[in-house]
Amino acid sequence: MFMCSRTGTLAIAAAFALGVAGCAAHRFAEAPQPAYSGGKLGFGSTPTSAELAHYFSYPADGRGLPQGSGTYAEGQRIYQAKCMACHGEKLEGTKIGDKLIGGRGTLVNNRPAKAPVKTVESYWPYATTLFDYVKRAMPFNAPGSLSHDEVYALTAYILGEANIVPMGAVMDPVTLPAVQMPNRNGFVSPDPRPDAP
Amino acid sequence: MVEAEARYLAKLRDAARAPGAPPPRIAGRRGFLAAAAAGASLLPKIVHAKTPPGAVERAVPADPTKEQGALTNDDGGYGSRSQFETETRWRFGTPTRESSWTMTPLEHGMGIITPSGLHFERHHGGIATIDASRHSLVVHGMVEQPKKYSMADIRRFPSISRTMFIECSGNGLTEWSKPTLKTVQGTHGLTSTSEWTGVPLARLLKESGLKPGVKWVLAEGADAAVMTRSIPLEKCLDDAFIAYGQNGEAIRPEQGYPIRLVLPGWEGNTHIKWLRRLEVSDVPFMTREETSKYTDLMPNGMARQFTFVMEAKSVITFPSGEMRLPGPGFYELTGLAWSGRGKITRLEVSADGGKAWADAHLQSPLLPICHTRFRFPWFWDGTPALLQSRATDETGYVQPTLKQLVDVRGLNGPLGSVYHLNAIQSWAVAGDGRVTNVHV
């Protein structure tokens, strides 16, 4: 059924392959290099501290978390007003918004018909991620509009509904990074690939 | 997902029929008036729903040698495609159009470059509209000298160009347990190749100077998702760059205008679009995308994190799903192969589901981390065939079968390990010439 004719194209391919095999350089050796790679060029300006204060990202140790605090009860009120339409009355999720709680014990699974239930409760390894994400991108129709107190309160509410922190817990820059998420040890790196065949 | 495809096609048909849609005009006013003065037969028609996007509809003369053609620069000076070419990106039927993705029509692709307007998209908060003159890039964190760059500053730096693919790690996510989408656009359309132009990230880090202990750099976008990913420093100092150009012009809004991060060979989500900030750090930030989303949950309940590289993959784009071969005879099988680890060094094709393999022609240029076009002369005898392609890259890695992948990674439901499907694709050619997506 096959008719394979070799042409100059393959000869070129072979030449390329030999070129690669001939040098021990690592895989990015052929990345284009800029014509100038010397010292500093000094372009740009120095951002003011006010400009930098506009930005945030909070790693798992909670460094840089803003002042403020919030409780389950406050969070419940905010959730009902600003989150429930997409994430559901019981945080069960809708067509538009992710399910936020439940799913513990579903991650071990090897049946294609049965979906693991990945939620903040069952899957997210760090509570700081919840604060960071809600502050940066929620609510979907008004991203970045919540105050720090509101974000702490929502965090307390969601973690409370997830039975990760007690309903009386106050979330603030100290308590939030101390929260132990159920799936804290559920991630492995570095990348084990190539893993197949 | 097949229903999503069907719904989409039905919607397109409805749109084509919809009367009274406001007709946008592409022709510039001056050209339009000049054409009007020159005679009605040359008048460029207004674009209506059935004219393909990017085309200007014109009257078709019976014999184009017997009358003057359209006026020079009559389309306003940017150009347009033939009104007879119809391929478009296809949007996967996600519940919202802000968080959604579109796929490249690979079955119509020629060569290795993806037209910028057909480059796949994945947005988490819509397409940001940004005025480049008001946009800046901030570099801060564990650096000696924090910096803020205007787009003019960025373009002043020594630059590079690189022709390379970007692939979403979700490419093929519908295909793990059963053949789902019908066309190669649906099964493989989240990969595209452009020539990207920009400034090596190592240059910007050098300008700021790194403090001891730096291991990660956070990249942040200026879209409504304020997308963030943590990137290992090693990659930032190696081949990462800040792109402002795509295929010879400013990058498209949907690709991150005015600048995006480019990480050759790594999953598309890390190529942060609308880039506004780089924060240098000793730890990863454990953002939502790198914990709860772009991680690979294995059947044992453990998830792989920071799985960046896109492994070698290939697919036959002609013939492919939903096509029909008119009859036995000669066909040039063609398709694309690519690897995030370097060059494609070998591409084999099979017509019997992987029992016998033959080498295909690899068409130059053979670029590392780039779509590579392959071609194979095939005489179809009219009997059912199972077409497959198998790529090998310069590291010696051979594209696995789906079974080999599933044997290692399992089938953790539709939401478990959905990313990084790079298995061999099978197209069944029936005796009547119809081509379908199958698993073997």
Interface residues (C-beta under 8 A of the other chain):
Chain A: M1 F2 M3 C4 S5 R6 T7 T9 L10 I12 A13 F16 A17 V20 R27 F28 E30 A31 P32 Q33 P34 A35 Y36 S37 K40 L41 G42 F43 G44 S45 T46 P47 E51 L52 Y55 S57 Y58 P59 A60 D61 K95 I96 L107 V108 N109 N110 R111 P112 A113 K114 A115 P116 V117 K118 V120 Y123 W124 P125 Y126 T128 T129 D132 Y133 R136 A137 F140 P143 G144 G186 F187 V188 S189 P190 D191 P192 R193 P194 D195 A196 P197
Chain B: P95 T96 E98 H124 G125 V138 H140 Q145 P146 K147 K148 Y149 S150 D153 R156 F157 P158 S159 I160 S161 R162 W176 S177 K178 V199 P200 R203 K206 E207 L218 E220 A224 A225 V226 T228 D238 D239 P264 R277 E279 S281 V283 P284 F285 M286 T287 R288 T291 S292 T295 L297 P299 N300 G301 M302 A303 R304 Q305 F306 T307 F308 V309 E311 R341 G342 K343 T345 V349 A351 D352 A356 A358 D359 H361 L362 Q363 S364 L366 P368 F376 P377 W378 F379 D381 A385 E394 T395 Y397 V398 P400 T401 Q404 L405 D407 V408 R409 G410 L411 N412 G413 P414 L415 G416 H420
